[in-house]
Amino acid sequence: MRIVYLAAGAAGMYCGSCLHDNTLAAAMIEAGEDVLLVPTYTPIRTDEEDVSEPRVMFGGINVYLQQKVPLFRRTPWFLDWLFDRPRLIDWLARRSMSTQAAGLGDLTVSMLRGEEGNQRKEVEKLVHWLASHVRPEVVHLSNSMLVGMAREIRRRLHVPIVCTLSGEDIFLEKLPAPWYEQARAALRERARDVTAFVALNRYYADFMSEYLDVEPERIHVIPHGLKLAGHGTRRRPPARREFVIGFLARICEDKGLHHLADALALLAGDEAAAGGPPVVLKAAGYLGKSDRAYLDGVTARLRGAGLHDRFEYVGELDRAGKIEFLQSLDVMSLPTVYRESKGLPVLEAWANAVPVVLPAHGTFPELIEDTGGGRLHEPENPRALADALKEFIRDERLCETCGRAGQQAVHARYTDHLMARRTLDLYRRLMEKPVPEKAMQS
């Protein structure tokens, strides 16, 4: 099967969508399929072997220039190539490109309008390349912010278009007026050009059905799957006299590290009264320039509570470092402010038999119910978070039981091979159905 998977790069950071897209593409290639993983905007970044193509469609520099400078909407394609070189885009992305919604409203709306937007030349180049050189049987978009491409792809190629739903609402809800209203309208209109959507869990499938005004039967749930090589079982050193709570996510307010810091302060007070083991907090994940002040605020809060020696930010980790970090934990917590749509770090913790404590919203209740791998707490409530963590601090057997339950569930139901097989089955079902004439002409 000839598959083109268009993946949105994240300006040089590790992001859950890039990790998911690369893992899925690699597993489908391993299954014997002909898959081209093609980055858009910027090159993708993954902590596994990168199977993406050495090219970038809809290069971020050209997309931006065409939005801001009308002249670049008419320049010849060969000139655009100068700005589409992956190394140049990657270099610039790591230094100046922003993924913050507040300043990207007009660009977001234009991209969602596809061939009717300021990046119509990029749509033409993509469709020409697909039709003339690749001739795919299926095109897969990594998130719904790319649906502006779908109409012209279907009109020219007459192939199914699949789109993964990947937490786009978090970005969209931060767009200022009038861009938010225009983006929502364009997204709902262009969602009609997609053959089928994929969500990683039932919560997000139901949420996005209403958000996009899409029939529920068009959204298929295919859970994320991990490449399990390298993951193992945590081993608590017998001489260790501290209890380690871990946080693995991008360092930003949305992910809720500040709630965990507040919970640490509460636990420190509780342990002084109860004589329990000292509790420490270790955080790992990407830290962007715009979020450094946030991390400084978290550390200042802990310093003010006399807990500066109980917290460590270990930085951004590669795959080996991430696994080593996870295996050093007694429990992991991800107290997100927003309703999580993916939860990949949770699966990674479970792959190493680490139990989790999570807020009772988004996909987290679904994951805990399916695995028994941890405990839930009231969202945005540090006292409730501390009480849930305290269960594991007091009961080492509970740590082992929940960690093992999570690990068994990952091995049984959340593997890369199972994710690839379910995705390929969906492609085959869609290919058996003719593309509606209305969709081709719309």
N, C-alpha and C positions, 0 to 999 in steps of 0.2 A: 504494500500500500504506500503510495506517495503522499506524504504528509508535510505540510509547511506549518510550523508552529511559530507564530510571531510573538516574541517575548519583550515586554517593556523593561528596559534597563532602569536602574535606580540611582543614577548619578554617582556611581562608585561605591555605594554602600552594600553590605550584605542585606538582602531583604527576603522576607518569606516567599514572595512571589517568584523571585529569581531562583531561589533554592528549589521550590516546587517544580517550576518549569524545566529546569535542567535535569532534575532527578527523573521526572516523567519521560522527557525526551530520551535520556540515556537508557531507561528501562525498555522503552519501545524499540530503540535501536538494537538492544541486546536480544529482544524478542524476534529480530529479523526484519523489522519494518524499515522503510526508506524514509527517514525523518530528517528534515532540515529545521534546526532551531535557529531562527533568525532574530537577532536583537533589533529593537526599535528604540529611538531616542539616544540611548547610550549603550555601550557594551554591557552585558550582564556581568555580575560578580557572584561566584559561587564558591563554596568551600569543598566541593567535590571536583572531579575531572570535568572541565568545561567542554561540553559537546556542541557549543553554539558555532555558527558560521563566522568567519573572519570578515564580516561586513556589517554595516548598520543601515537599516532602512529608516526613513523618517528621521535622519540624523538630527540630534538636538540643536546643533548650530543652525542648520538650514531652516528647521522648523521655527526657531526663534526669529531669525532674520526675515523670513517670509511673513511673519506676523507683524513685525515692527517696521520694516522697510519695504514699501510696495515694489521697488525696483527688483528685489530678489525673487518676487513671484514670477518674473518674466525672464530671468537669466537662463542661458542654455544649460542642459543637464551636465555637460562635461565640466562646466565651471562649478557646479554644485559638488562634484566629486572631491574638489579640494577641501571642502569642509566636512565631508562624510568619512574621512579616514578614521578608523576606530581609535588609533593611538591619540590623535588630536582631540577627538571628542572625549575620550577617557581622561586625558590630561586636564582639559578645561572643566570637565564635570567635577573632578575632585577638588577644584579650586574655586569655581564660581557658580556653577549651575545649581539652581534651587528647586526643591520639590515642595516648597511651602505653598499652600493653596492661596494665601492672601494676595500674592502678586501674580498669579497665573490665571485669573478669571477669564480675560479675553482670549488667551491662547487655548484654554480648555474648551470654551464654546466653539471656537473656530475648528479645532481638531474634531470635535464631535459632529460638526456639520460636514465633514469629509470633503467630497468633491465640490461642495458649495461654500467651503471655507477658504481661508487664505493659504492653506497648504494643499490646494487642489493639484499642484504640480507634483507633490510627493505621492499623492494617490495615483496619479497617472504613471509615475515611474514604477511604483510597486506593482500595479496591475499589469503593466507591460512586461515587467520581469517575470511575473507569475505565469502569464499567458504564453509568452514567447520562449522562455528558457526552462521553466520548472514544470509546468502543467500538473499541478497537484490534484489529488483526488479529494482531499479534505484540507481546509484551512482552519487553524485553531488560533484564536486570539487569547492572549494571556489575561486580559481584564477588559471590563466593559468600557473603559475610557478609549479603547481602540475601535469601537463599533462604527465610527465614521467611515472606516475603510470598507465595511461589509457590503454596502450596496453595490459599489462598482465591481468588487470581486465577484459577487454572485451574478451580476449582469453579464460580465465578460466570460467567466469560467463555468458558471452553472454547476457549482460544487457546493456541498454542505459547508456551512461555517459554524464552528463551535466556539463558544466564548466562556472562559472561566470567570467566575465571580470571586473577587479577591479583596474585599474590604474597601471598595471604591467609595462607599458612602462616607467613610471617615474623612476622605479628602474633600468630597463634594460639599459636605455640611459646613466646611470652613470657608467656602467661597463667599466673598462679599456680594451684596446686591450691586447691580442687577444681574451679575454673572451667574449667581446661584440659580435663580429662576430660569434663565435662558439655558443653562446647562442641563437642568432637570428635564426641561421640555425637549431639548435635542436628544438627550439620552433615551427618553421614552419613545420618541419617534424612531430613532435609529435602531433600537432594540428589535423592532419588527423585521429588520433585515437579517437577523441571526437565526440560524436553523434550530440550534439547541444551546442551552447554557449548562454549565457544570458548577455546582457548589460543593464545598468540601464537607458540608454537614447539613442536616435537616433544618437547623435553626436559620442558617443564612439563606437556604433555598426558599423558605417561607417568607423571610423578611424581604428578599430581593424580588420575589414575585410581585409583591405590592409596590415596592419602590420603583420598579421598572415598568409596572403595569403589564406584566408578562403572565401568560397562562401557566399555572403550576406544573402542568404536564410537560412543559418545554424546559423545565429545570431538573437536571438529573444529579443526584447526590453520588459523588465518587470521593471517598475520604482520601486524604493525603497518605502516601506511603513512604517509608524511610528506606534508604539503602543501609542495611544493618551491619555491613562489614565495619569492624572497628569498635562498634558499641559492645558493651559487656555488662558486668554486674558490679556495682559499687562495693567497695570493701572498706569498711570503717576500721582505721588503725586501732588496735586494742589499747594503745597508750593515750589516745586522744581524749582530752578532758573538756572539749568544747563542743557545742552543737552548732553546725554550720547550716545557715539558711542561704540559698542561692537565688539569684535573679538573672535571667538570661533573655535579653531583648534589647531593642534600641533604647538608648538612654534618652527619654523624653517624658514629658508630663503625661501623655496619653497612656503610657505603659504602667504608670503608678508606682514608681520606685519610692516616691515620697511617702506613700501609704505604708510601705514596708519599713521605711526609716522610723515612722511614728510607732509602728508595731514593735520594732526593736526596742525603742525607749520604754514602752510598756512592759515588755518581757524582761528587760533589765531590772525594772522595779519589782516585778513579781519574783524573779529569781533571788533577789536580795532577801525577800521575806520568806521564801520557801527553801532556800539553800540549794537550788537546782544548779545544773552546769551552766557556765557562761555561754551566752548565745552570741554568735558573730554573724555578720551579713556580708556576703561577697556578691558583687554585681559584675556582669560581663555583657558587652554588646557595643554596637556602633554608637559613637558620640559625634554628632555633627557640630559645626561651629555655632549654629543658632541655639543649641541646647546646652552649651557649656555653662552658661549662667544658671540653668536649671540644676545641673549637677553640683555646682558650687553652692547653691542654696540648700540642697539636701545635705551635703557634707557640713555646712555651717550649722544646720539644725542639729545634727548629731554631735558636733563639737560643743555646742551650747549645752547639750544634755550630758556632757562628759563621756561620750561614747565614740570619740574619734578613733580610738584604737580597736573598736569593734566592727569597723566598716572598711572594706577595701574594694576599690574599683580596679579590676584586673585588665580592663581594656577590651578591644575587639579581638576575637580569637579565630584562628583557622580551625579546620575540622579536628585535627589531633588535639589542639589545645582545648577546644570545646568539649570533647569527650572526656579529657582529663579533668577539666573543671567540673563537669557533671558528676563524675565518679568521686569527687571530693566532698560532695554535699550530703547532708542528712535529709534535707527536704528542699524542694524548690517552690517558689511562689511567684505568681505573675498577676498582681492585683490591678489589672487594667482599669482605667477610668471609662473607656468606651467598651462597647459590646464586641468582643473578639470574634472574628469570622474564620480564623484559621487555627491558631493554637499550636503551631509547629514545635516551639520549644517544649511544650508539654509532652508531645510524643517522644522527643529526643531525651527528655528526662526519664520517661518510662522505659525507653530502650536500654537505659542503664540502671533500671530497677530503683529509681529515685521517686519517692512519693511526692505529691504536689498538693498545694493549698491554693485555691482559686476562687475568685468572686463568682457568685451565683448569677451570672448573666452571660449573654452571647452563647457560644458553643460549649462553654465549660460544663454546665450541668449535663449536657448530652454526653460529653466525653467521660465524665465521672460515672454517670449511670451505666455507660457501656463497659467500663473497665474496672471500677472499684479501686482506682489507683490513687485516691486522695480524699480530701475534704473540701467542702464549699463554705464560703462565709458571706455575710451580707456585704454587697459592694460598697466601696468608699467608706468603710467603717474600720479604722485601725484597731479598735478594741475587739471587734468580732474576728478580725484577721489574727490578732495576737492570741485569742482564745483557741482558734483552730490550730494554730502552730503549736500551742502549748500541749495539745493532745499528743503530738508526735514527740515533743521534747520529753514528756513524762513516760512515754510508752515505746520503747525501742522495738518491741514486737510488732506494734502497729506500723512502724516504719517499714519493717521487713515485709509484712503482709501486703500493704498497699503497693509498695514498690514492686514486688513480685507479680502482683495482679496486673499492674500496668504493663510490665515487661511481657507477660504472657499474651496480653491483648494485642500489643504491638506486633509481636511475632505472628499472631494468628490473623489479624485483620488490618494492619496498617503497614504493609510492606510495599516497596516500589514495584515488585513484580505483579502484585494484585492490583495496584493502581493502574499499571499499564494495561493489564488484561481487560479491566473494566472499561477503560477509555477506548481501547481498540474495538471492543464489542459495541460500544456506542457508535463509533465511526461506521462500522459495518451496517448497523441497523439504519443509520441515516442515509447511507449510500444506496440502500435498497429502495428508498423512496425518491420519486422524481422531485426536482426543485419546482415549487409552484410557479406557474407562469406569471402570476401577479408579482411575485418577489423578483423575477428576472427583469420585469419591465418597470419596476417602481423606481 
